[in-house]
Amino acid sequence: MISTLLTLVVFLSPAIGGCVVYFVSRFFNERQNMIKILSFLSSLPPLILTFYLIHAKISNLYYGDINGAYMFIDNFSLLFLLMFSVVFVISLLFSFDYMSNRVDQTDFYSSFLFLYSLTLGTVTAGDLFTFFILYEGVAIIVILISLFTRNAPSVMASVRYMRMVSIGSGFYFFAIALIYGSIGTLNLQLLPAQISKIDPKVSLLIQSLLMISFGIEAALFPLHFWLPDLYASALAPVCSSSSGVVVTLGVYAFSRFMPLIFPSNEWWWRETLFLISFFSIIFPNILAFAQDNFKRLLAYSTIFNLGVSTLLVSIGSKLAIEAMILQLLAHAIAKSSLFFVSGFISRSYSTLSLNEIKKRNIPFEIKFTVLLSVLSLMGFPPTLGFFSKVFSLIAIVNLGMSLGTVAILLVVMVSFILSFPYYLKVIRCLVLSHGYEEKIEVPKLMLLSMIAMDALLIILPFFIQDIINLV
């Protein structure tokens, strides 16, 4: 009973809070501070309970059929719950100042809490159909809150994202229909023992369908083209949560479902995923340097980082999965921080052009945040990004010194080096800017959000062993 309640509270409390915020706002429309407090309090239970479950070493909380839905929490999902909760809570805090001049901010807070709840639900889903339903909800909310900018580019980007998600959902639904038709279950607890009964040709088709579906979710090359347009037009809190959470769900799906469902013929999907990851690493790095729009540059950087993560998934060793977790965590924190910066800049200077930004008098706090986040993405010590890259290289070397290992190692090292020019471009335009107009003060909650992310990049390396012990 306790396990059931804990699992329900973890992913349902933000949705309940979203409903409360929405209805309370109808009666207390002028009391925005109260709405903000309610929103923030609604975001805390998942974070608190996740810390409790990790500290108490309670894992494999599982409960059975609730009208056909199966939910559970294990150590692996706890890591993603922690990552998602941190990103959402801090992004919500940032949005209080960022959205303060808008009349639709209450609608945004309630929608954001629903998105928070649905993303937590996806990583506690215990069967493939429940994951499908919850991820569809995530996609719908992302489309809705991406339209809050109310301009033509955001509409076009949302439509493009909707089309891609529809294609991915269709492939995923067809795949799980084939699985259910073959073995009569979609329960993740039962699938490993039953999956060998599926005809090998049908199994290959299922793998192909799931690869395309998860590839769209993770924005892997060449299924990535929806992501730069969506990020360039969406609000900063949407970008931070999407970069750190929504597209990360695709990597979660690869790492959670593919090894579990296809352990007997995993060579095919692992080699295919490695090939896709290779292109997702190389091409976005080349395209990122050509970008003048700050958020589009960050979008291509996101595709590159996710490509590194899926490459580690394709390796599949325990060290590689540990490195993948650290890579995703370092990316989520640093990239969210940079999207916060983009929100402040667009709100304060009405531009996201790097050539224009470098002419502005950027506040010192923003410069420090940019510098620390970029250094983490580049892999400089003592940031979390440094340790994630070291673990990635160790995981590759640990495969043994064969020709294939050397090739993988070279690809990853070259990709890291290829990212340096555009990261240095960001430092040159934002950190080394020389504007002469009066500096704009950074709103307190925006600044607090950035400080929180900066602190995590420095503090979390001291807890790396505790993090990887959960893998």
N, C-alpha and C positions, 0 to 999 in steps of 0.2 A: 504493500500500500504506500509506504514512504517513497519507494523507488518510483512508483507511478506518479505521485504528486510532484516529486522533484523534477522528473522529466517533463511533465506538463507545464510546470511553472517556468522552467528554463526558456521554452520557446513560445509560450502563450502570453506571458505577462506584458510584453510590449504591445501586442495586439489589443489586449484588454485596455491598456493605457491609452492606445490610440483612439479607441471608442470613447473612453472617458473624456479625453481632450476635445474630441470633436463635439460631443454633446454639451460639455460644460461651456465651450466657447460660444454656443448659441444663447446661453443665458447670461454669460459674463463677457460679452464681446469686447468691452473696454479694458478689461483687466488682463493685459498681455503678460504681465509678470507672473501671475498665478498660472496661466496656461504654460509658460515656460517651465515653471517649477514642476508642475504635474508631468510634463513631457520628460523632463530629466529624471524625475523619480521613477517613472515607468520604464526607463531604459536601464536602471541599475540592477533589478533582481537577477537577470541572466548572468551579469558579470559577477555579482556576489556569489551566486550559487555555483558558478563554474569554479571560482577560486575555492569554495568550500569542498566541492567534489574532488578537486586536485589535491588539496591539503589533506583531506580525510582518506585519500587513496581509495575512493569508492568508484569503481568502474563496472562496466557491463550491466548498468541499470537497464532493465528490459521489461517491457510489459507487452502483452499479446494483442489479440484482435479487438480493435475498437471499430466496429462496422467495417472490417476489412483492412484497417490501417495498422501497421506495426511500427513502433517507435522504440529506439534504444539509444543509450549513450555508452560509449566505451572510451578507452584512453585516446584513440586516434581522433574521434569526434570531439573530445574535450579540448584538444589543441586548437581545432578550428573554431569551436565555440568561444574559446578565450580570445583568439585573434579577431573574430568578427565582432564580439562584444566590445572590445577595446576601441576598434575603429568606429563603430556606430556611436558609442557613448561620446567619444571626443568630437566626432563630426557633428553630432547633435548640439553639443556645447558651442561649437564654432558657428553653427547656423543661427543661434539666437541673436548675435550681432549682425551677421551677414544678411539675415532676412528682416531686420528690424524696420526697414523703410517700406516694406511691402504690405499690401492689404490682405494677401492670401497666405500669410505666414502660418496661421493655425491649420489650414488645410495641408500645408507642407509638413508640419510637425506630425500630424496624425498619419499622413501617408508614409512618412519616413519611419515611424514606429511600426507600421504594418510591414514595411519592407524588412526592417530589422527582425521582426518576428518570423516572417516567412523564410529568410535566409538561415536563421537558427533551426527552423524546422527541417530544412533540407538535409542538414548534417546529423539530425537525429532520426531521419527516416529509416525504418527497418525493412522496407520492401521497395521494389523498383517502381511500383505504381504510385505509392505515396510520395516518393521523390519527384516523380513526374508532375503530380498535381501541385506540389508546393513550389517547384521551380517555375511552373507556368504562372503561379501567383507572383513570384519574384519578377518575372519578365513583364507582366502587366503593370505592376507598380512602378518599375523602372521607366516604362513608356510614359506613364501618367506624370510622374514627377519630372521627367525630362522636358515635358511640355510647359513647365512653369515659367520658362523664359519667354514664352509667347512670341516667338518670331519664326520667320520662314525656315531658317537653317535648322532650328530645333525640331520643327514639324517634319522636315525631310529626313533628318537623322533618326527620329523616332520611327518613322514609317519604314526606313531601311532596316533598322534593328528589328522591328516587328516582323518583317518579311523573313529575315534570317532566322529568328527564333522560331517562327512557324515552320520553316523547313527542318530545322533541327528537332523540333518537337514531333513532327511527322515521322522522321526517321526513328527517333527514340520510341515512339508509340508502336511503330511497326515491329521494332526489335523486341520489345517486351511482349507484344502479342505473339510473336513466334516462340519466345521462351515459354510463355504460359500455355500455349497450344501444344507444346512438345512435352512439358513435364508437369504442368498443372499447378505451379507455384511461382511466386515472385519474392517470397520471403528470403531475405539475405542469410538467415540462419539455416535454411534448408537447401538453398541453391547449390552449394559446393558438392553435396552428396548426390544430387540429381542431375547436374549439368552434363555429365558424361553420356547420358541417355540421348542427347540431341544428336541428330545426324551431322557428321563433320562438315558437309557442304552447307547445311543450314546454320551451323555454328559459325562458319566463316562469314556468311551473310550477316548474321547478327553482329559479329564483331565489326564489320565494315560500317553498318548502320550506326552503331554506338560511337565508333571513332569519329564519324562525321558530326553527329549530334554533340558530343563532348567538345570536339574541335571548334564548333561554332560558339559554344558557351565560353570556352577558354580563349577565344579570339586568336586561334593559331593560323598562321599563314597556310593557304591563301584565303581563309575564311574570316579574315580579320578586318575587312574594309569598312565594316559598320562602326567600328570602335572609335577611330580618330574623329569622325564627323559627330558622333554622339558626345564625346568628351569636349569637343570644341564649342558646342552650343549649350551644354547642360550647366546647371548651377554647380558651384564649387563643392558643396556637401554631397551632391549626387555623384560627382566625379570621384571624390575621395572614397565614398562607400562602394562605388562600382569597381574602381581600380583595386581596392583592398579586399573586397568581398565578393561581388557578383561574378566577375570573371574568374575569380579564384575557385568558385564552385565547379567550374569545368575541370580544373586541375584536381580538385577533390574527387570528382566523379571518376576521372582516369585512375587515380591512385586507390580509391576505395572499391570500385566495381569491377574493373577489368581483371586484376589479379584474382579476385574472388570468384568471378563467373567463369573465367577461362584459364584455369591453372594448367591444364593438360597440353594445350597448344598455344601457349603464351608467346612463343617465339615470333609468330606472325605479327601480332599487334604491337609487340615491343619494338620490332625492327621498323614497322611502319610509323609508329609514334616517334622513334628516333629520327627518321628521315624528315617528318613534318616539323619536328622541333629544330632540326638543323636549319631549315629555311626560315623558321620563325625567329631564329637567333640572328641570322646574317642580314636578311633584307630589311627588317625594321630599323636596324642600326644605321644602314645606309640612308634610308628615307628620313630618319629623325634629324640628321644633320641639315637637311635641306629645308626644315620647317622654320618659319619665322613666328608662327603662332605658338605661344608658350604651352598652351594646353594640348595642342596637336603633337608637339614634341614629346610631352609627357605621355601621351597616348601610345606613340610608337615605342617609347621606352618601356611601357607596360607590356606590350606584345613581346618585346625582347626578353624581359624578365620572366614572363610566363613560359616562354619557349625554353629557357634554362631549366625551369621547374619541371616541365613535362619531359625534358631530356633526362633528368634525374629519375623521373618515374619510369622511363623506358629502361633504365639500367636495372632498377628493381631491387638492389641489395638493401640491407638494413641501413648501412651507412648512407646510401643514396637517398633513401626516404627521409632520414634525419636531416640531411643537407637540404632536401626539398622543403621541409617544414621551416627551417631557418631562412631559406631563400624567400619563401612566401611571406614570412613574418617581417623580415627586414624590408622587403619591397613594400608591403602594406603600410608600414609605419612611415617610411621615408616618402613614399609617393603621396600618401594622404597629407603629409605636412606640406609638400610642394603644391598640391591642389588648394590647400588653405591659402598659401601665398598667392596663387593665381586668383583666388576669390577676392583677397584684399586689393590686389593690383587692379583688377577689372572694376571693382567697386570704387576705388579711389582715383584712378587715372583714366578710366574708360577706354582702356586699350589692353591687348594681350600680345601686341607685336613686340618682339624682343628688340628690334631696332628702335622702337619708340621708348620702351621701358628703360633702356640704357641711358636715355637723356634725362630721366627723372631722378629726383633726390629721394632715393629709397631709404626708409628708416633703418637704423642699425639692427633692430630686432629681426626685421625681415631678412636682412643680409645674412645674419648669423644662422637663421633657420635654413635658408637656402644653402649656405655653405655646408652646414652639418649634414643635411639630407643628401646633397649631391655627393659629398665625400663618402657617405655610407653606401650610396648606389654604386660608386666607383670602387668600393672595397678598401677604403683606407682605415687603418686602426686608429682609435680603439672602438670604432663603431660596430654595431651589429652586422652591418653589411660586410665588413672585413671577415668576420667569423663564418658567415654564410658562404662566402666564396672559398675560404680555406677548406671548409667541410666538403664543398662541392668538388674541389680538386682532389682532396683525399679520397673521396668516394670513387672517383674515376681511376686514380692510381691504384687503388685497392683491387681493381679488377684483374691486375696482373699486367706485366709489361709485354703486351702483344702489339702487333701492328695496328689492330683495331683500337686498342686502348690509347695508343699514341695519337691516332687520328682524332679520337674523341677529345683528348686532352688539348690538342692543338686547336680544334674548333672552338672549345669553350674559352681558352686563353685568348685567341684572336678576337672572339666576340666581345670579351671584356675590354680589350684594347680598342676595338672599333667604337665602343660606347664613349670613350674618353673625349673625342673631339666635341660632341654635342653637349656633354656634361660641362666641359670647359667653356663652351659657348654660353651656357646658362650662367656660370659663375662670372664670366666677363660682362654680361649684360645686366645682371641683377646685383652682384656683389661688388663689382668694380665700377658701378655707374657713377656719373659725376654731374648730376643735375644741380641746379642752383636755386630752384624755387624752394619755398618753405616746406619743411617736412610735414607729412600728414601723420597725425597720431594714430597708432594702431589701437582699435577698440579692445577693451580689457578681456572680453571672453574670447575674441579671436587670438589675442596674444597668449592667453592661458592655454588654449588648445594647441598652439604651436609649441609652447614650452613643454607641454605634456608629451608630445611626440618626440621632441628633441631629447627629453630626459629618458624616454624609453630606449632610444637608440644607443644611449650610453650605459644605462642601468642593466638592460636585458642580457648583455654578454656575461654578467656575473651569475646568471641563472641558466646558462646554456645546458649544463648537465641535467638540471631539473627538467628542462623542456624536452630534451632528447630521451630522457628516461621514460617518457610517456608514449614514445613511438612504438 
